[in-house]
Amino acid sequence: MDLYRIILVDDEEEVRKSIIRKIDWTAVGFTVVGDAENGEDALEKIENLEPDVVLTDIRMPYMDGLTLAERIRQKYPSMKIVIFSGYDDFEYAKQAIKLNVTEYILKPVNVEELTAILKRIKTNLDEEIEQKRNVNLLRENYKRSLPILREQFLKDLISRPMDGETVQTLLREYDIPLAGAKKWIAIAVELELELELTQEEAPLPLHEEKNLIPISVMQILSENLKPSYRFSLLSFSGSADAKIAGIAAIDENNSQTELINILGDICKEIRKTLKVPVTIGIGHSAQKLENISRSFQSALDALGYRSVVGTGSTIYINDVEPGIGGKLQFGSEEESALIQAIKFGPEEKIRETVRGIVDRMNEARVHARQQQAYILSVANCMIQLIQQYDLNMEEIFAEDPLGPDPFTVIQSMLNRENFSRWLYQTALKINNALSRERDYAAGQVIEKAKQYIMDNYQDPGLSVEQICRYLHMSPAYFSTMFKKATGQTYIAYLTEVRLNKAVELLNMTDEKTYVIASQVGYQEQNYFSYVFKKRFGVSPTKFRGSR
């Protein structure tokens, strides 16, 4: 059985020892991982030991129990806190309640009472963990959230290119009937909700609740497509035009032409039944489902021709943009995906993104000039990324088989293998260069932080928040980065700097201890002496006497 971890905080060592000695910790499900004399000491131990429960006195020097509880709540909101006090003070109790303290008990601590409290806390911790681990409960929650997850996946699928293996996995997991088709076609459905009825047409009750109209339209679409097609529909709000998006699978037993005809009949039925004009944009077909976002974008493009073709029927993109066999444009979504892959990796993600860009070229039946424009757009994206982060362009393009000048690449790019190889290798070089830059920048920040500490350690209020305001960083990220770089927490590092300076002053001057305490950032001489003795094993006075 795993034991829960607990820390005891009390300024009286005998009280701590007494509590530790009297309680059968294992029997109540706990192990004491540490103890502390005050709140300052406790905070550092809490960060290192990560207890489940903190048992603290309310009155202590340097930092009292309520201040400690407040600091714990800010950083560790789920940690259990038990406060005990020798003062039956209602104000303390009220403050403890505000801080969501788990238990508040009076000194002297009664063994039976504390044992009962620890058992209650253990029961609560068990229940919380069981809820998080309970497979049946998680399964139920998953089932309840499945429609939301399914719809979010479909929205992602029509919004951006995805990894093919991920798509197939999620199709199975969410039971979406689209896998294994010859090709796929996306549609975008626009509803004219601002009705213009003729004098002969009376408004329907449905017209009073316009938010229900898309649901009815979805139902009509489903009923008409179901006999012949595998499909998925979803609400869509990513465009001012489209209210419903859909993907239809083209199999051996149906056809693209038949789908367009059925969708045309659906537009007529909706107009007749619901008295709502509906326009359906039909995109180019996609040979891979993971690239259906391009088909959906072309369906949205088709809706853009409403002012030319008219509303209330289907608009097939090939009819209004004939002879191009699909656009080949390096759009903002593809550019964003490439930049994200290069910036953050890993290598497999870069390879996958590059493959998607090259596949897009292979699938498009376009004039050679459009391919050149596409290549130029991709190369321009890479160069802008290099310039944005002020990387060494000569270093990145050095030893490139196509030459050190990126602009000479364009002339060699009609060979797709050359383009694919160049794009992948250059993306990796930029990724490596950015990683080095990040490491260097992190090192610079740490050195800057250390210097700031050296310049300001005399300030008693010097805090991680103050340093982060100076560095323009979040405290959480800074703390993680600082500990990774130095092997110490910020508090431990600051304490070491202050104590080392105190040692210098003790060795080199005859200043009083309280003056030295103030000079190294400690407002209270007693706390300075406590920290000093904890570090060096003797008080500052004895340390000076031993010179």
Disulfide bonds with the S-S distance in Angstrom:
none
